[in-house]
Amino acid sequence: MIARYGVQLEKGPFERRTADFLWMMIFGALSLLVLSAIPIFRTPFLGVSLVFMLLYVWSREFPNAQINIYGLVTLKAFYLPWAMLALDVIFGSPLIPDLLGIIAGHLYYFLTVLHPLATGKVFLKTPMWVYCLHRSKVVARWRIGVPTQPSSRPSAQPDSSTGVAFRGRSYRLSG
């Protein structure tokens, strides 16, 4: 789910805004930590909650996308977090982690999209230190957020701009 919906967010509303995507994930993780400190929401593992937060934000950014669940039901993406919550409850998973993710996702979406549209005031902006972290050598080393560009010709020499040392040919072994 992270691969599918996270990539669609990165290629859609967060395209060329990697620092904003990173801030969304940081804000989600921090808000989940705060929410899980409330006794009724206490849960030892927040990975599922972070996935649901990402799923909720995706469902709000792509509300009219058609989703097929297990080949049985087709519904609009707007309802996907609630359908997944219902499926988890039917299959016996705990309700609280999914609900925490939906709450954190709604909090982020409300503060960054809905409230600014209604009032014109933005309460939750990506902090400057996230942009600095994004532009730092640590992030640049793994080329996070850098669009891939196909090379015009293969080169035997190391490419210092991309950090690639070998660009050889590949051969199919069978067939």
Order of alpha helices (4+ residues) and beta strands (2+ residues): alpha-alpha-alpha-beta-beta-alpha-alpha-alpha-alpha-alpha
